[in-house]
Amino acid sequence: MRRIIEGNQANLIGERIRNARIQAGFSQQQLADRLELMAVYVCRGSVSRIENGERMITDIEIDAISRVLKVSLDYLFSRK
């Protein structure tokens, strides 16, 4: 099966998550803590790897991150 993303990149939205997190004024640890309150367990190190494109991200994690950061899924996926 061919990969959709070429190279070593494991996700398409890490940079957008980083931008939204910074815009919301959250540290990576604060984002991880807020996700945990939603029963989505992503440690601070995993947040870093997601933002760097080094870790795959599940649909449940994407939905929770968009809710915590108060951004749309369209924003995260760079859709108009």
JOVENLIN-V270386 format. One record per backbone hydrogen bond with DSSP energy under -1.0 kcal/mol. NH is the residue of the N-H (numbers start at 1). CO is the residue of the C=O. Records with the same first field share a line. If there is no record, write none. Layout:
NH=CO  CO
This chain:
10=53
17=13
18=14
19=15
20=16
21=17
22=18
23=19
24=20
25=22
26=21
31=27
32=28
33=29
34=30
35=31
36=32
37=33
38=35
39=36
40=35
42=40
47=43
48=44
49=45
50=46
51=47
52=48
53=50
54=49
55=49
62=58
63=59
64=60
65=61
66=62
67=63
68=64
69=65
71=66
76=72
77=73
78=75
79=74
